[in-house]
Amino acid sequence: MNILLTGGTGFVGSRLTEHLKTGGHKLFILTRSPDHHENEASVTYVSYDITAQDLPAIDAVINLAGESIFGYWSKAKKQAIKESRISITEKVLDLVRTMDQKPAVWVNGSAVGYYGMSREKIFTEETTTPGDDFLAHVSSVWEKTASQAEKLGIRTVYTRFGVILGDGGALSMMKLPVKYFAGGKIGDGEQWLSWVHIDDVVELITFCLHNNAISGPINATAPNPKQNDIFMKLVARTLHRPHWLPAPGFMIRTALGEMSQLIVRGQYVLPQKAQFNGYHFRYTDAETALKSILEKEAEK
């Protein structure tokens, strides 16, 4: 496949690029600074100003680009989180509209934040009403913008990512207190964490590229969410550190502001569509997933 990719240098995108290269695909990575990257036989970095005439026929679009959600959610930060996703998506849509031959599939990033936060509800792709908080709004608007690809006759998929475990991302922040012997549950520890291993993220995206039966939202989360207290105990066990010092919820809210809801509240999300369509998760157990990441880090 010839694949047009945004966010190809980010946490997920860089790993996805390596995975797709091994599958024999040719990638065209949209970036604001193509001159800062070195092209390879199977990877070409291109500007957002590129025209359809400068590209070969594109078989698939993967749209992951957007301002990181990590950091204090000031008014400016929230605006950047939302507007970066919408503006990039609209730019790629404009490019695709000029293509004589349209891509067969468009895989768009999204987040389980679409569902809002809850300790009691179980969310699947059958949950069609978004939550009422900021991240739910961003996810909903991002998906709605990307849905314009459907009007062009393109099969469109919205990958709703859970908390992605890998060398980077949320785990890097979560493990720090544990690493320095100050780890423990966050708040009361009863909030749910819908996690997923980075390997499953890239493999599920690839699965969606090739499976014509999949369209609409798909939850990229492992089938066994964990409560925060249990998850942090697994992190501590893997790092051979104690799990003894709880982080009060009010401290997290003070430090992170509105973003703290991702940690203090959480949600229980199941990958119903992925499993129904025959995707087999490589990592279904959180401890195994953590060991595969943290033990490799310890060897470096």
Salt bridges, closest charged atoms under 4 A:
GLU18 OE2 - LYS21 NZ 3.21
GLU40 OE1 - LYS21 NZ 2.80
GLU67 OE2 - LYS77 NZ 2.96
ASP94 OD1 - ARG97 NH1 2.78
GLU143 OE2 - ARG160 NE 2.79
ASP167 OD2 - LYS300 NZ 2.83
ASP188 OD2 - ARG119 NH1 2.70
ASP199 OD2 - HIS197 ND1 3.85
ASP199 OD2 - ARG282 NH1 3.41
GLU203 OE2 - ARG282 NH2 2.29
ASP229 OD2 - LYS233 NZ 3.71
ASP229 OD1 - HIS243 NE2 3.27
GLU258 OE1 - LYS78 NZ 2.71
GLU287 OE2 - ARG237 NH1 3.07
GLU297 OE1 - LYS175 NZ 2.25
